[in-house]
Amino acid sequence: MARFKIPGEPPPKGQEEVCPVTYTQNLTAGRWKIIILWHLSKGTRRFNELQRLLPGISKGILTRQLRELEEDQMVHREVYKEVPPKVEYSLTSKGISFVPILDIMGEWGKKHMKS
């Protein structure tokens, strides 16, 4: 049986290939990734729009989180050849398939925030 990752400790060799929960955790790890995905589930967003929706995030961190989500094929980055440059972010089909999980997380949060 696979065990969950202990913070600060690398996963046991081969665990990522065996444990789907570890795969999902690694895909969404990062303080902002789930919130970014949630905002993108509502529609395509530009970089500055995302930054306004995420008070407290720096441009560097937002850029890094978006790049990682793009590398993991959760987010699509569309660059328009305009002056000034226009960049939009949207969910890929893989990202869209994660939306029901976000919805369940939101429902769980509503239920337990009041507790």
Backbone torsions as a table, in degrees:
resi	resn	phi	psi	omega
1	MET	NA	131.9	-180.0
2	ALA	-75.6	142.5	175.8
3	ARG	-104.5	159.7	-178.7
4	PHE	-75.8	156.4	-179.9
5	LYS	-68.1	132.6	174.8
6	ILE	-91.0	129.0	-178.7
7	PRO	-52.7	133.6	179.1
8	GLY	85.0	-6.4	-179.3
9	GLU	-115.9	130.8	178.1
10	PRO	-65.7	148.9	179.5
11	PRO	-66.0	150.5	176.2
12	PRO	-56.1	147.1	-178.0
13	LYS	-52.0	127.4	177.3
14	GLY	85.1	-4.9	-175.9
15	GLN	-62.9	-40.4	-178.2
16	GLU	-59.0	-34.4	-179.6
17	GLU	-75.7	-22.9	-174.6
18	VAL	-96.4	-37.4	-171.1
19	CYS	-104.6	110.8	-179.7
20	PRO	-66.5	-26.7	177.6
21	VAL	-68.5	-40.3	177.4
22	THR	-63.9	-41.5	177.4
23	TYR	-58.4	-47.8	-178.9
24	THR	-65.1	-41.2	178.7
25	GLN	-62.0	-45.9	-179.8
26	ASN	-64.5	-34.6	179.5
27	LEU	-67.3	-36.3	-175.4
28	THR	-106.9	6.1	-179.9
29	ALA	-65.0	141.8	-176.9
30	GLY	127.1	137.0	-173.8
31	ARG	-55.3	-32.5	-169.6
32	TRP	-108.1	-12.7	-170.1
33	LYS	-59.6	-44.9	-178.2
34	ILE	-66.1	-38.2	178.9
35	ILE	-68.5	-39.5	176.2
36	ILE	-60.3	-47.8	179.1
37	LEU	-60.2	-39.9	179.6
38	TRP	-62.5	-46.6	178.7
39	HIS	-63.0	-39.4	179.0
40	LEU	-71.0	-22.1	177.0
41	SER	-68.1	-18.5	178.8
42	LYS	-87.9	-9.9	178.4
43	GLY	144.8	171.7	179.8
44	THR	-64.3	139.3	-178.4
45	ARG	-133.6	148.4	172.3
46	ARG	-89.5	161.5	-175.7
47	PHE	-55.1	-52.2	-177.4
48	ASN	-63.4	-32.3	177.0
49	GLU	-65.0	-44.6	177.0
50	LEU	-61.4	-41.6	-178.8
51	GLN	-63.3	-38.5	177.3
52	ARG	-66.4	-34.5	-179.5
53	LEU	-75.2	-13.4	-176.8
54	LEU	-121.2	73.4	-179.1
55	PRO	-58.5	134.0	178.2
56	GLY	99.5	-9.4	179.3
57	ILE	-90.8	139.4	176.9
58	SER	-86.9	161.5	178.3
59	LYS	-59.9	-40.4	-178.8
60	GLY	-63.2	-44.6	-180.0
61	ILE	-67.0	-43.7	178.7
62	LEU	-60.2	-44.4	178.1
63	THR	-59.1	-46.2	-178.7
64	ARG	-63.2	-45.6	-178.8
65	GLN	-64.0	-41.5	178.2
66	LEU	-65.1	-40.5	177.9
67	ARG	-62.3	-43.1	179.6
68	GLU	-64.8	-41.6	177.8
69	LEU	-65.1	-34.5	176.8
70	GLU	-68.9	-44.3	177.7
71	GLU	-59.7	-34.8	-180.0
72	ASP	-86.3	6.8	175.6
73	GLN	62.7	30.2	175.5
74	MET	-94.2	-28.3	-174.8
75	VAL	-128.2	141.9	175.1
76	HIS	-106.6	134.9	178.0
77	ARG	-110.6	119.9	179.7
78	GLU	-111.6	120.6	179.7
79	VAL	-105.5	125.9	178.0
80	TYR	-101.5	133.9	-179.0
81	LYS	-79.5	80.9	179.6
82	GLU	-132.6	166.3	172.8
83	VAL	-121.3	119.3	-6.5
84	PRO	-69.0	159.0	-177.8
85	PRO	-59.4	143.5	178.7
86	LYS	-117.5	127.7	178.9
87	VAL	-128.0	130.6	178.0
88	GLU	-122.7	148.2	179.2
89	TYR	-120.1	139.8	177.8
90	SER	-146.9	167.3	178.0
91	LEU	-80.9	143.1	170.8
92	THR	-83.2	179.3	176.6
93	SER	-62.6	-35.2	176.5
94	LYS	-65.1	-42.3	177.4
95	GLY	-64.2	-41.5	178.6
96	ILE	-62.1	-35.8	-179.7
97	SER	-67.6	-14.8	178.7
98	PHE	-87.2	-14.8	-176.0
99	VAL	-57.1	-42.6	177.8
100	PRO	-58.9	-32.6	177.2
101	ILE	-67.4	-42.2	177.2
102	LEU	-60.7	-42.1	179.0
103	ASP	-61.1	-43.9	179.1
104	ILE	-64.7	-40.3	177.5
105	MET	-61.5	-41.8	178.6
106	GLY	-62.9	-43.7	178.2
107	GLU	-63.3	-42.3	178.7
108	TRP	-61.7	-43.6	179.3
109	GLY	-62.4	-43.2	177.9
110	LYS	-59.2	-42.8	-178.0
111	LYS	-65.8	-41.3	-171.6
112	HIS	-96.4	-11.5	176.1
113	MET	-64.2	-32.1	-176.5
114	LYS	-80.9	-15.0	-176.8
115	SER	-70.4	NA	NA
